[in-house]
Structure formats: structure tokens, C-alpha cells
Amino acid sequence: MGMRQVLVTGCSSGIGLAVAVRLAKDELKRFKVVATMRDVEKRAALEAAAGETLGRSLEIHKLDVCCEDSIRECENSLPDRHLDILVSNAGMGMIGPLECQSLTSIQNLFNTNFFGLVRLVKEVLPDMKRRRSGHIVVMSSVMGVQELLFNDVYAASKFAVEGLCKSLAVQAMNFNIKMSLVEPGPVLTEFERKVYEEAKNMDLSETDDETARIFRELYLPYSEKVFSSLGQSPEEVAEQTLQLIVSKDPPFRHQTNHLYTPMTSMKHADPTGHLPLDAFYKIIFQHDRVFNVSLGIMRFLQRRMRKPKV
Ligand SMILES: NC(=O)c1ccc[n+]([C@@H]2O[C@H](COP(=O)([O-])OP(=O)(O)OC[C@H]3O[C@@H](n4cnc5c(N)ncnc54)[C@H](OP(=O)(O)O)[C@@H]3O)[C@@H](O)[C@H]2O)c1
């Protein structure tokens, strides 16, 4: 079997960069990677990480998921427009009280996280259908399964992504096309830095004092603790993405951080929706000490899981 052509979006940093490099460095040389970014001036980090694979199993192309022409141009530049695997990764975050987000910034986020995926799929799906083969891998989030306080817009964009993919997956099966959603929990990337920086400078004057206080004094410290305790590296997510891609029967959804499974499974345990709502309310507003102790235990478990087995 020849090398499989993979296109990854959003490779200037974080998970996209790590996935592109991991696939390009595959020991069995199974992939030819088209690592894309909207601004190729930002290629230095990827070039450094790609090392010797640059120009061999990894090429850098320009692609802006918010621009149909840019996606088409990139796809047209591939020999026969042939693509075996699409990794739709480009995305952005947003936290804060809904009243403080402008409609324009909410639309921008959807334009990237949801419509970016729509544009990509519209471009690659017809070719994959004709060839009756392909795999579409989408970087979703645990927040596409279980929403979280002050992440309203981001979670909504990932729910939209999940809804689109779940619906498309059935049709895709008929054409032998696989679809997979990768659902990371917190990952230590630029994403985290950008959302916290924005949150700290956010104008909270459009919301009431109580909400502003909850966001600043409860949510932000809580969220930062979750990231520092449970955050995975982009390389861990990339390794799991590689394993998903090469598996004989790739799962439709894959959560990269097992410590999150109890959180997301609450949703399915109670169809009325009360269980996750009550649990999150109590964790954040009533039992923050219990939560801090649990985080400590989870951090310990995470470290144990990471220790190499002898
Ligand atoms: N980090 C987390 O905690 C986490 C958790 C779950 C899911 N995710 C998801 O993982 C994906 C990657 O995030 P990350 O953590 O790696 O964040 P990141 O380091 O900020 O990377 C995001 C990437 O998306 C790119 N991008 C943004 N808008 C784009 C556009 N219009 N066209 C093309 N590329 C665009 C960025 O390019 P620029 O450098 O040009 O902005 C950057 O390369 C996202 O879909 C995110 O929702 C992240």
C-alpha cells in the first residue's frame, strides 16, 4: 500500500502542528502530510518540529478555513486532488458571560469552528465519494458532548460540529468513508493562553456584578486549575490521533482524556438532563473544597498513567 495523503488544518501551533509532525514522522512511513495554516509566515515552529521530514513526508501549504477559494486552491494543488485523510483541526476558543460577547465575535467563532468544517467537507467529500474511500477526522472537544459554564458559545460550536458529523457519518458509511470525532479535554496549547488573556482583559460591564464576580473569582481560577491538573500535551493528543487513523475500525468518537469520561457519561445516565446540571452547579457553587481534593486525586492518577510501564 502506498503512502496515504493527509491534509491537516491549523498547523501553526498546538494540536494541528503535533498531529502533522507525528504523522510525518511515522516509523512505518505510511503518510504524506499536507500541513496547512492560514498564515504561512507562522511556519517557523512547524518547520523546526518537522525537521528532516520537511519537503519529504511533510509539505506546508496555505489554507484558511474561512475562505472557500483558499480551501479549493489547496485541494487543487494536490495531485489528482487526491486526499485519503482530512484532519479538520483549525479552531478557536471563547469564554466569558454571553452578555459580554459581541455578536460579531460569536459569528467569527462559528465561522471558524463550524462553517470552517462545513467548507472543508463540501470540498473533499465529493471526491472521496467518487473514490469510495476516505477518512474525515474532526478535532471536536469534550465540550461537544458536555457543555460547561461560561463556555456557552464554544460548546455550542462543538455541539454543531458533532451534530453535523453524526448525521453525515451514516451517509458516508454507504460510500466506505469513515468519520471520527476526536474529543480532547484540556490541552496545553496557545488556545489556553489566548482564551485566558482575552478573559482577563474582558470588558464585563455588560453583565451584572454577581455574574462578573462568579466569572472572575470562581470560574477563572477553577478553569486554570483544571488545565494545570488535567491538561494533556498536544503530542499526547497527536499520538492518539495517529492510533485512531491506523486502527482497522476507527471509532466514531474518541475521548483523549479518560479522566473526563465520568463527566461526559452523566449526560447519558439521566435523560432529563438534571444530573449533569445539578452536579456542575454543586461542584462550582457548593462543594469547591471537594472539587479541589478530587482534582488532586485526578492529577495523581494522570501522573501514574503517564509513568512508563516497566
Ligand atoms: N487546547 C484545548 O484545550 C482544546 C481542547 C479540546 C479541543 N480543542 C480543539 O483543538 C483544535 C486545535 O486547537 P489548539 O489547542 O491546538 O489551539 P491553537 O494552538 O490555538 O491552534 C489553533 C490553530 O487553528 C488555526 N486557525 C484559526 N483560525 C483559522 C482559520 N480561519 N483557518 C485556518 N487555521 C485557523 C490557528 O492559526 P493561527 O495561528 O493563524 O491563529 C492555529 O494554527 C481546535 O479545534 C480546538 O477547538 C482544543
The ligand as a Gaussian input file, in Angstrom:
#p B3LYP/6-31G(d) Opt

LIG

0 1
 N       -6.443000      23.282000      23.675000
 C       -7.530000      22.717000      24.175000
 O       -7.742000      22.698000      25.393000
 C       -8.520000      22.025000      23.273000
 C       -9.422000      21.115000      23.862000
 C      -10.354000      20.471000      23.053000
 C      -10.396000      20.725000      21.696000
 N       -9.501000      21.619000      21.162000
 C       -9.613000      21.871000      19.715000
 O       -8.376000      21.545000      19.098000
 C       -8.217000      22.321000      17.920000
 C       -6.818000      22.930000      17.891000
 O       -6.673000      23.794000      18.988000
 P       -5.283000      24.006000      19.745000
 O       -5.499000      23.695000      21.169000
 O       -4.188000      23.339000      19.018000
 O       -5.161000      25.613000      19.634000
 P       -4.095000      26.565000      18.925000
 O       -2.713000      26.212000      19.354000
 O       -4.583000      27.948000      19.183000
 O       -4.251000      26.200000      17.375000
 C       -5.359000      26.586000      16.630000
 C       -4.971000      26.561000      15.190000
 O       -6.114000      26.888000      14.379000
 C       -5.702000      27.869000      13.455000
 N       -6.771000      28.656000      12.885000
 C       -7.615000      29.529000      13.487000
 N       -8.434000      30.072000      12.581000
 C       -8.108000      29.540000      11.370000
 C       -8.575000      29.698000      10.053000
 N       -9.558000      30.554000       9.753000
 N       -8.018000      28.953000       9.059000
 C       -7.009000      28.090000       9.332000
 N       -6.499000      27.932000      10.551000
 C       -7.046000      28.640000      11.574000
 C       -4.697000      28.722000      14.202000
 O       -3.953000      29.530000      13.292000
 P       -3.363000      30.969000      13.703000
 O       -2.055000      30.687000      14.388000
 O       -3.190000      31.660000      12.393000
 O       -4.366000      31.620000      14.597000
 C       -3.888000      27.600000      14.857000
 O       -2.995000      27.040000      13.933000
 C       -9.350000      23.353000      17.917000
 O      -10.379000      22.919000      17.048000
 C       -9.844000      23.335000      19.356000
 O      -11.200000      23.681000      19.448000
 C       -8.561000      22.268000      21.906000

